[in-house]
Amino acid sequence: MPFVLFLFIYSTTTPTTPTNVTANNYRLLAVCDHCANTTELSVKVLIKAHRRNYPVPRIKRRLKCTRCQSDSCAVQVALP
């Protein structure tokens, strides 16, 4: 797997949204806290399912690991 630089999605101002992610060509990664399974999330699907300004930190509440079925996952923004 190539080296990926992660950005912190928590800020004191406005949280990152799918609009920010697509505008900057970033990627969203879901990482399981238990087994470290990592999957790239489709920003287009997130925009269809929610809305363009849905806060990225809230996405983790809806995730479940496909490997170990844990619902404890983190969402990370990665540079292209």
All heavy atoms as an XYZ file, in Angstrom:
633
protein
N       0.846     -1.180      0.000
C       0.000      0.000      0.000
C       0.890      1.242      0.000
O       1.810      1.334      0.804
C      -0.911     -0.022      1.222
C      -1.881      1.096      1.263
S      -3.042      0.842      2.623
C      -3.875      2.382      2.550
N       0.617      2.209     -0.879
C       1.450      3.410     -0.932
C       1.293      4.249      0.332
O       0.305      4.160      1.038
C       0.927      4.157     -2.159
C      -0.442      3.648     -2.367
C      -0.457      2.238     -1.863
N       2.289      5.072      0.560
C       2.272      5.960      1.721
C       1.157      6.988      1.544
O       1.005      7.593      0.496
C       3.619      6.672      1.851
C       3.664      7.681      2.950
C       3.753      7.269      4.272
C       3.578      9.026      2.679
C       3.774      8.190      5.287
C       3.613      9.954      3.686
C       3.707      9.530      5.001
N       0.348      7.165      2.577
C      -0.761      8.111      2.533
C      -0.618      9.061      3.706
O      -0.434      8.633      4.839
C      -2.117      7.375      2.624
C      -3.257      8.372      2.632
C      -2.273      6.402      1.478
N      -0.689     10.348      3.436
C      -0.626     11.355      4.482
C      -2.045     11.665      4.932
O      -2.906     11.995      4.132
C       0.040     12.626      3.956
C       0.128     13.792      4.923
C       1.017     13.413      6.111
C       0.699     15.008      4.224
N      -2.314     11.516      6.226
C      -3.642     11.741      6.762
C      -3.782     13.162      7.282
O      -2.854     13.725      7.835
C      -3.945     10.761      7.898
C      -4.017      9.346      7.447
C      -3.009      8.464      7.751
C      -5.086      8.897      6.696
C      -3.062      7.160      7.331
C      -5.156      7.597      6.265
C      -4.142      6.719      6.587
N      -4.944     13.730      7.093
C      -5.265     15.047      7.635
C      -6.207     14.865      8.811
O      -7.051     13.977      8.810
C      -5.966     15.907      6.585
C      -5.187     16.224      5.329
C      -6.078     17.018      4.374
C      -3.963     17.032      5.666
N      -6.087     15.690      9.796
C      -7.010     15.642     10.909
C      -8.335     16.239     10.474
O      -8.374     17.304      9.864
C      -6.460     16.409     12.112
C      -5.280     15.739     12.730
C      -4.004     16.205     12.502
C      -5.448     14.616     13.519
C      -2.914     15.587     13.060
C      -4.368     13.995     14.080
C      -3.092     14.468     13.859
N      -9.438     15.557     10.792
C     -10.747     16.041     10.373
C     -11.419     16.848     11.468
O     -12.484     17.385     11.271
C     -11.661     14.888      9.923
C     -11.865     13.873     11.042
C     -11.121     14.240      8.687
C     -12.868     12.803     10.714
N     -10.804     16.917     12.620
C     -11.386     17.687     13.709
C     -10.781     19.079     13.707
O      -9.580     19.243     13.699
C     -11.127     17.001     15.044
C     -11.687     15.612     15.081
C     -10.869     14.508     14.947
C     -13.052     15.406     15.194
C     -11.390     13.231     14.954
C     -13.578     14.140     15.195
C     -12.757     13.054     15.080
O     -13.277     11.796     15.070
N     -11.613     20.075     13.699
C     -11.118     21.445     13.710
C     -11.973     22.263     14.662
O     -13.057     21.863     15.067
C     -11.139     22.052     12.312
O     -12.459     22.358     11.946
N     -11.475     23.419     14.997
C     -12.208     24.287     15.912
C     -13.231     25.134     15.169
O     -14.060     25.780     15.795
C     -11.232     25.211     16.661
O     -10.478     25.938     15.707
C     -10.323     24.406     17.557
N     -13.178     25.129     13.859
C     -14.129     25.917     13.081
C     -15.169     25.001     12.457
O     -15.954     24.401     13.149
C     -13.403     26.747     12.015
O     -12.655     25.872     11.176
C     -12.474     27.757     12.640
N     -15.171     24.878     11.168
C     -16.163     24.082     10.454
C     -15.615     22.693     10.155
O     -14.496     22.565      9.667
C     -16.514     24.771      9.120
O     -16.844     26.124      9.387
C     -17.668     24.098      8.448
N     -16.388     21.637     10.434
C     -15.906     20.295     10.116
C     -15.832     20.058      8.605
O     -16.534     20.701      7.833
C     -16.933     19.368     10.757
C     -18.128     20.192     11.005
C     -17.689     21.615     11.076
N     -14.988     19.131      8.215
C     -14.851     18.758      6.813
C     -16.159     18.153      6.319
O     -16.822     17.420      7.037
C     -13.705     17.746      6.659
O     -12.518     18.327      7.174
C     -13.484     17.370      5.218
N     -16.507     18.458      5.075
C     -17.728     17.933      4.468
C     -17.364     17.217      3.170
O     -16.265     17.403      2.638
C     -18.709     19.080      4.144
O     -18.107     19.931      3.173
C     -19.092     19.864      5.388
N     -18.275     16.399      2.629
C     -18.006     15.781      1.331
C     -17.710     16.797      0.229
O     -16.928     16.531     -0.678
C     -19.295     15.004      1.034
C     -19.813     14.658      2.379
C     -19.495     15.860      3.236
N     -18.285     17.983      0.317
C     -17.999     19.031     -0.659
C     -16.526     19.432     -0.610
O     -15.874     19.567     -1.644
C     -18.885     20.266     -0.401
O     -20.252     19.860     -0.465
C     -18.631     21.349     -1.428
N     -15.977     19.609      0.614
C     -14.561     19.937      0.761
C     -13.679     18.817      0.231
O     -12.646     19.071     -0.384
C     -14.191     20.182      2.225
C     -14.994     21.273      2.862
O     -15.879     20.967      3.647
N     -14.704     22.510      2.531
N     -14.078     17.592      0.496
C     -13.292     16.433      0.081
C     -13.204     16.370     -1.441
O     -12.116     16.201     -1.998
C     -13.897     15.130      0.655
C     -13.212     13.908      0.083
C     -13.792     15.125      2.173
N     -14.328     16.538     -2.128
C     -14.300     16.468     -3.594
C     -13.610     17.684     -4.206
O     -12.902     17.551     -5.198
C     -15.722     16.347     -4.180
O     -16.531     17.410     -3.684
C     -16.347     15.018     -3.819
N     -13.791     18.849     -3.610
C     -13.170     20.061     -4.151
C     -11.647     20.005     -4.093
O     -10.966     20.558     -4.946
C     -13.672     21.286     -3.391
N     -11.112     19.329     -3.093
C      -9.661     19.243     -2.915
C      -9.064     17.920     -3.378
O      -7.883     17.657     -3.158
C      -9.314     19.480     -1.448
C      -9.640     20.884     -1.025
O      -9.187     21.842     -1.629
N     -10.451     21.021      0.015
N      -9.875     17.066     -4.006
C      -9.435     15.748     -4.478
C      -8.868     14.883     -3.363
O      -7.945     14.099     -3.580
C      -8.421     15.877     -5.618
C      -9.048     16.435     -6.857
O     -10.195     16.136     -7.176
N      -8.313     17.277     -7.560
N      -9.413     15.031     -2.157
C      -9.010     14.173     -1.049
C      -9.756     12.849     -1.144
O     -10.660     12.683     -1.958
C      -9.337     14.820      0.293
C      -8.584     16.085      0.604
C      -9.136     17.047      1.434
C      -7.325     16.344      0.068
C      -8.461     18.218      1.731
C      -6.647     17.512      0.361
C      -7.221     18.445      1.194
O      -6.554     19.596      1.487
N      -9.369     11.906     -0.313
C     -10.057     10.618     -0.220
C     -10.514     10.427      1.215
O      -9.885     10.919      2.147
C      -9.118      9.483     -0.611
C      -8.641      9.578     -2.024
C      -7.711      8.452     -2.421
N      -7.296      7.615     -1.320
C      -6.098      7.059     -1.204
N      -5.202      7.268     -2.114
N      -5.800      6.304     -0.183
N     -11.604      9.703      1.397
C     -12.074      9.349      2.730
C     -11.795      7.876      2.970
O     -12.141      7.032      2.149
C     -13.579      9.600      2.866
C     -14.032     11.037      2.960
C     -15.554     11.097      3.068
C     -13.399     11.718      4.153
N     -11.160      7.581      4.088
C     -10.844      6.205      4.447
C     -11.549      5.846      5.741
O     -11.556      6.621      6.701
C      -9.338      6.030      4.630
C      -8.460      6.363      3.422
C      -6.990      6.229      3.803
C      -8.796      5.475      2.250
N     -12.142      4.660      5.767
C     -12.719      4.117      6.992
C     -11.732      3.103      7.540
O     -11.295      2.196      6.824
C     -14.053      3.451      6.704
N     -11.356      3.255      8.814
C     -10.381      2.366      9.442
C     -11.016      1.752     10.678
O     -11.469      2.470     11.580
C      -9.095      3.137      9.833
C      -8.081      2.186     10.436
C      -8.514      3.852      8.631
N     -11.051      0.429     10.732
C     -11.610     -0.279     11.882
C     -10.666     -0.148     13.071
O      -9.463     -0.368     12.949
C     -11.836     -1.745     11.550
S     -12.470     -2.704     12.950
N     -11.220      0.200     14.233
C     -10.412      0.349     15.439
C      -9.977     -0.997     16.025
O      -9.039     -1.051     16.800
C     -11.190      1.134     16.501
C     -11.430      2.569     16.087
O     -10.618      3.110     15.307
O     -12.429      3.156     16.542
N     -10.666     -2.075     15.644
C     -10.343     -3.391     16.214
C      -9.380     -4.212     15.357
O      -8.416     -4.751     15.864
C     -11.630     -4.187     16.455
C     -12.468     -3.601     17.535
N     -12.182     -3.742     18.870
C     -13.575     -2.833     17.475
C     -13.076     -3.102     19.587
N     -13.937     -2.531     18.758
N      -9.651     -4.296     14.050
C      -8.816     -5.159     13.203
C      -7.981     -4.374     12.187
O      -7.256     -4.963     11.404
C      -9.676     -6.194     12.487
S     -10.739     -5.518     11.190
N      -8.106     -3.050     12.162
C      -7.342     -2.162     11.281
C      -7.680     -2.337      9.794
O      -6.928     -1.886      8.936
C      -5.849     -2.302     11.506
N      -8.798     -2.955      9.495
C      -9.250     -3.056      8.113
C      -9.500     -1.641      7.587
O     -10.150     -0.834      8.234
C     -10.537     -3.885      8.055
C     -11.035     -4.095      6.650
O     -10.249     -4.107      5.707
N     -12.330     -4.278      6.508
N      -8.957     -1.329      6.407
C      -9.082      0.008      5.837
C      -9.772     -0.066      4.482
O      -9.412     -0.888      3.640
C      -7.689      0.651      5.671
O      -7.036      0.665      6.938
C      -7.797      2.063      5.134
N     -10.763      0.797      4.292
C     -11.527      0.829      3.055
C     -11.740      2.268      2.628
O     -12.018      3.132      3.459
C     -12.907      0.166      3.260
O     -12.724     -1.149      3.743
C     -13.704      0.137      1.973
N     -11.603      2.529      1.346
C     -11.883      3.863      0.831
C     -13.384      4.030      0.669
O     -14.066      3.165      0.120
C     -11.176      4.089     -0.507
C     -11.341      5.504     -1.010
C     -10.450      5.825     -2.196
O      -9.586      5.010     -2.541
O     -10.639      6.910     -2.762
N     -13.917      5.140      1.158
C     -15.340      5.420      1.060
C     -15.628      6.196     -0.224
O     -14.847      7.053     -0.627
C     -15.802      6.245      2.262
C     -15.602      5.615      3.636
C     -15.968      6.610      4.725
C     -16.416      4.350      3.757
N     -16.751      5.922     -0.834
C     -17.160      6.635     -2.034
C     -17.844      7.943     -1.628
O     -18.908      7.931     -1.001
C     -18.123      5.781     -2.861
O     -18.677      6.557     -3.891
N     -17.241      9.046     -1.988
C     -17.796     10.348     -1.630
C     -19.107     10.588     -2.386
O     -20.054     11.151     -1.830
C     -16.773     11.472     -1.912
C     -17.353     12.826     -1.575
C     -15.508     11.237     -1.112
N     -19.202     10.112     -3.618
C     -20.434     10.272     -4.396
C     -21.611      9.573     -3.721
O     -22.717     10.103     -3.664
C     -20.248      9.730     -5.813
C     -19.341     10.568     -6.669
C     -19.202      9.983     -8.046
C     -18.223     10.794     -8.868
N     -18.066     10.264    -10.216
N     -21.361      8.378     -3.191
C     -22.418      7.637     -2.496
C     -22.809      8.356     -1.208
O     -23.992      8.442     -0.867
C     -21.968      6.189     -2.203
C     -22.957      5.479     -1.301
C     -21.793      5.424     -3.498
N     -21.827      8.911     -0.501
C     -22.121      9.651      0.725
C     -22.970     10.881      0.439
O     -23.892     11.197      1.189
C     -20.828     10.069      1.415
C     -20.024      8.945      2.046
C     -18.681      9.475      2.531
C     -20.793      8.327      3.182
N     -22.673     11.570     -0.659
C     -23.449     12.752     -1.024
C     -24.883     12.359     -1.383
O     -25.832     13.027     -0.987
C     -22.774     13.525     -2.175
C     -21.492     14.190     -1.666
C     -23.708     14.563     -2.769
C     -20.634     14.815     -2.744
N     -25.044     11.235     -2.094
C     -26.391     10.773     -2.441
C     -27.167     10.342     -1.205
O     -28.356     10.618     -1.077
C     -26.315      9.597     -3.415
C     -26.135      9.984     -4.834
C     -26.227      8.753     -5.705
C     -26.105      9.116     -7.165
N     -26.242      7.938     -8.018
N     -26.505      9.641     -0.290
C     -27.180      9.114      0.891
C     -27.513     10.197      1.911
O     -28.520     10.107      2.615
C     -26.316      8.043      1.550
N     -26.671     11.198      2.000
C     -26.874     12.253      2.994
C     -27.045     13.577      2.261
O     -28.009     13.770      1.569
C     -25.688     12.292      3.975
C     -25.489     10.990      4.676
N     -26.372     10.520      5.615
C     -24.533     10.044      4.565
C     -25.976      9.339      6.061
N     -24.856      9.036      5.437
N     -26.125     14.448      2.395
C     -26.161     15.719      1.668
C     -24.734     16.226      1.515
O     -23.815     15.718      2.134
C     -27.040     16.736      2.378
C     -26.612     17.028      3.784
C     -27.628     17.913      4.498
N     -27.118     18.339      5.771
C     -27.183     17.636      6.900
N     -27.741     16.448      6.894
N     -26.695     18.100      8.016
N     -24.550     17.233      0.728
C     -23.211     17.745      0.439
C     -22.500     18.308      1.666
O     -21.300     18.280      1.754
C     -23.281     18.833     -0.630
C     -23.627     18.326     -1.990
C     -23.396     19.421     -3.018
N     -23.299     18.877     -4.353
C     -22.214     18.283     -4.847
N     -21.159     18.148     -4.117
N     -22.205     17.827     -6.077
N     -23.245     18.855      2.604
C     -22.631     19.489      3.767
C     -22.711     18.647      5.031
O     -22.599     19.164      6.136
C     -23.273     20.866      4.009
C     -22.953     21.820      2.878
O     -21.867     21.773      2.317
N     -23.896     22.657      2.524
N     -22.917     17.339      4.879
C     -22.955     16.428      6.024
C     -21.549     16.365      6.640
O     -20.577     16.109      5.926
C     -23.386     15.039      5.556
C     -23.719     14.083      6.659
C     -24.956     14.144      7.286
C     -22.822     13.107      7.066
C     -25.289     13.258      8.290
C     -23.144     12.222      8.069
C     -24.379     12.302      8.678
O     -24.697     11.426      9.678
N     -21.399     16.613      7.922
C     -20.064     16.628      8.534
C     -19.385     15.255      8.482
O     -19.974     14.249      8.887
C     -20.330     17.042      9.978
C     -21.700     17.622      9.990
C     -22.445     16.975      8.867
N     -18.178     15.212      7.989
C     -17.426     13.955      7.872
C     -17.256     13.254      9.226
O     -17.390     12.033      9.296
C     -16.061     14.198      7.179
C     -15.163     12.988      7.281
C     -16.289     14.565      5.721
N     -16.996     13.958     10.334
C     -16.865     13.252     11.610
C     -18.114     12.457     12.016
O     -18.008     11.458     12.716
C     -16.598     14.375     12.618
C     -15.968     15.451     11.815
C     -16.651     15.381     10.470
N     -19.293     12.856     11.541
C     -20.518     12.138     11.884
C     -20.693     10.852     11.078
O     -21.513     10.000     11.444
C     -21.727     13.040     11.688
C     -21.775     14.140     12.748
C     -22.951     15.047     12.604
N     -24.215     14.328     12.546
C     -25.346     14.887     12.144
N     -25.377     16.142     11.761
N     -26.460     14.180     12.120
N     -19.952     10.690      9.998
C     -20.075      9.496      9.158
C     -19.701      8.245      9.939
O     -20.292      7.190      9.759
C     -19.207      9.640      7.883
C     -19.765     10.744      6.998
C     -19.105      8.330      7.125
C     -18.872     11.132      5.851
N     -18.728      8.360     10.850
C     -18.254      7.181     11.575
C     -19.345      6.517     12.402
O     -19.277      5.327     12.669
C     -17.044      7.516     12.432
C     -17.316      8.336     13.648
C     -16.024      8.625     14.372
C     -16.215      8.568     15.858
N     -14.972      8.502     16.577
N     -20.373      7.240     12.776
C     -21.483      6.658     13.539
C     -22.263      5.629     12.731
O     -22.943      4.779     13.294
C     -22.447      7.755     13.987
C     -21.838      8.746     14.916
C     -22.860      9.789     15.292
N     -22.213     10.905     15.968
C     -22.749     12.078     16.124
N     -23.960     12.320     15.665
N     -22.107     13.036     16.750
N     -22.167      5.720     11.409
C     -22.947      4.844     10.529
C     -22.130      3.694      9.932
O     -22.645      2.920      9.147
C     -23.551      5.669      9.399
C     -24.462      6.761      9.901
C     -25.002      7.569      8.750
N     -26.080      8.419      9.182
C     -27.360      8.075      9.171
N     -27.720      6.888      8.753
N     -28.284      8.909      9.578
N     -20.862      3.593     10.306
C     -19.993      2.582      9.702
C     -19.951      1.297     10.514
O     -20.085      1.305     11.732
C     -18.573      3.132      9.567
C     -18.393      4.336      8.657
C     -16.949      4.796      8.691
C     -18.822      4.017      7.247
N     -19.719      0.200      9.795
C     -19.523     -1.106     10.413
C     -18.461     -1.835      9.597
O     -18.514     -1.840      8.368
C     -20.827     -1.893     10.414
C     -20.773     -3.162     11.205
C     -22.148     -3.759     11.332
C     -22.149     -4.783     12.437
N     -23.487     -5.274     12.707
N     -17.503     -2.442     10.275
C     -16.418     -3.143      9.597
C     -16.958     -4.363      8.853
O     -17.739     -5.144      9.400
C     -15.355     -3.562     10.618
S     -13.966     -4.439      9.872
N     -16.515     -4.529      7.612
C     -16.958     -5.673      6.813
C     -16.187     -6.940      7.161
O     -16.614     -8.032      6.822
C     -16.797     -5.383      5.311
O     -15.443     -5.005      5.056
C     -17.722     -4.265      4.877
N     -15.066     -6.790      7.852
C     -14.266     -7.956      8.230
C     -14.687     -8.521      9.587
O     -14.988     -9.697      9.719
C     -12.784     -7.611      8.249
C     -11.920     -8.828      8.563
C     -10.455     -8.492      8.689
N      -9.931     -8.018      7.423
C      -8.796     -7.351      7.284
N      -8.059     -7.069      8.349
N      -8.381     -6.965      6.111
N     -14.722     -7.683     10.631
C     -14.985     -8.185     11.993
C     -16.346     -7.744     12.541
O     -16.684     -8.077     13.669
C     -13.874     -7.752     12.943
S     -13.882     -5.991     13.349
N     -17.107     -6.996     11.768
C     -18.440     -6.524     12.130
C     -18.464     -5.524     13.290
O     -19.510     -5.250     13.862
C     -19.372     -7.709     12.451
C     -19.485     -8.723     11.350
C     -19.930     -8.117     10.033
O     -20.863     -7.337     10.004
N     -19.255     -8.447      8.951
N     -17.317     -4.957     13.646
C     -17.255     -3.957     14.704
C     -17.877     -2.653     14.214
O     -17.759     -2.301     13.052
C     -15.799     -3.711     15.108
O     -15.707     -2.588     15.947
N     -18.530     -1.945     15.126
C     -19.079     -0.643     14.753
C     -18.204      0.504     15.264
O     -18.615      1.652     15.287
C     -20.510     -0.487     15.252
C     -20.630     -0.601     16.750
O     -19.622     -0.911     17.414
O     -21.739     -0.374     17.264
N     -16.983      0.172     15.635
C     -16.024      1.175     16.103
C     -15.010      1.444     14.990
O     -13.982      0.778     14.875
C     -15.315      0.676     17.367
O     -14.371      1.625     17.797
N     -15.321      2.432     14.165
C     -14.474      2.780     13.024
C     -14.137      4.267     13.052
O     -14.904      5.067     13.567
C     -15.155      2.436     11.712
S     -15.530      0.699     11.496
N     -13.025      4.594     12.471
C     -12.613      5.992     12.340
C     -12.678      6.385     10.874
O     -12.510      5.543      9.984
C     -11.189      6.177     12.859
N     -12.935      7.651     10.613
C     -12.929      8.176      9.253
C     -11.754      9.141      9.158
O     -11.603     10.031      9.986
C     -14.229      8.912      8.907
C     -14.165      9.509      7.515
C     -15.400      7.960      9.009
N     -10.912      8.921      8.145
C      -9.740      9.767      7.963
C      -9.759     10.362      6.561
O     -10.147      9.702      5.610
C      -8.467      8.965      8.168
C      -8.330      8.429      9.585
C      -7.087      7.591      9.774
O      -6.522      7.077      8.821
N      -6.670      7.460     11.008
N      -9.338     11.594      6.476
C      -9.210     12.277      5.189
C      -7.772     12.122      4.733
O      -6.844     12.415      5.481
C      -9.583     13.771      5.314
C      -9.424     14.469      3.979
C     -11.000     13.925      5.836
N      -7.584     11.620      3.515
C      -6.238     11.384      2.992
C      -5.996     12.248      1.764
O      -6.890     12.464      0.953
C      -6.071      9.918      2.625
N      -4.776     12.734      1.649
C      -4.382     13.496      0.468
C      -4.311     12.575     -0.741
O      -4.059     11.378     -0.594
C      -3.025     14.149      0.692
C      -2.972     15.233      1.755
C      -1.527     15.680      1.967
C      -3.825     16.412      1.359
N      -4.512     13.126     -1.948
C      -4.462     12.278     -3.149
C      -3.047     11.764     -3.413
O      -2.084     12.261     -2.964
C      -4.911     13.214     -4.262
C      -4.778     14.585     -3.747
C      -4.813     14.503     -2.262
